[in-house]
């Protein structure tokens, strides 16, 4: 942990769960400490997404597994925008499951308390693959998510955005830009309840375009 003014390192810690460990950039201050998220895999081909609470010195207070997949991969807990804390007590996390057995990847949304207990879990998806890499709380108490939807590995992707209500129930979802599109941020406009989406896509000539979409 670094202090920007003194450039002094308070602690440098290594966290270890099992054979393969990925700590995401999600670090949120909670109750005189921090909440972190990550994924890890075991030698028996089981993948987990977990939450870890550390104190202000970096010591682990507790770790809890939130989800698991046998013979598959729970991935994509890799972006800082995949989590937010509301009212200092409600934690929201999104991640996806990438299954090795040919099944599709869906978006998962969790609401947790600061003790790491799951209040509810919702899953969104279609007959295609979806992955949300950014989300934000909305003015009506719900959640807006931005990411990507695709078919198979050799087909073009689309920008994917979705909106849920206060209880995580999906209200709508939309896709844009069929040429290898990907949405990486979303912001709600306070003046009319619309959404501005930051995204990127490829042209037919493989030129990269950075797009701003208003929905």
Secondary structure, 3 states (H helix, E strand, C coil): CECCCCCCECCCCCCCCCCEEEEEEEEEEECCEEEEEEEEECCCCEEEEEEEEEECCCCEEEEEEEEEEECEEEECCCCHHHEEEECCCEEEEEEEEEECCCCCCCEEEEEECCCCCEEEEEEECCCCEEEEEEEEECCCCCEEEEEEEECCCCCCCEEEEEEECCCCCEEEEEEECCCCCEEEEEEECCCCCCEEEEEEEECCCCCEEEEEEEC
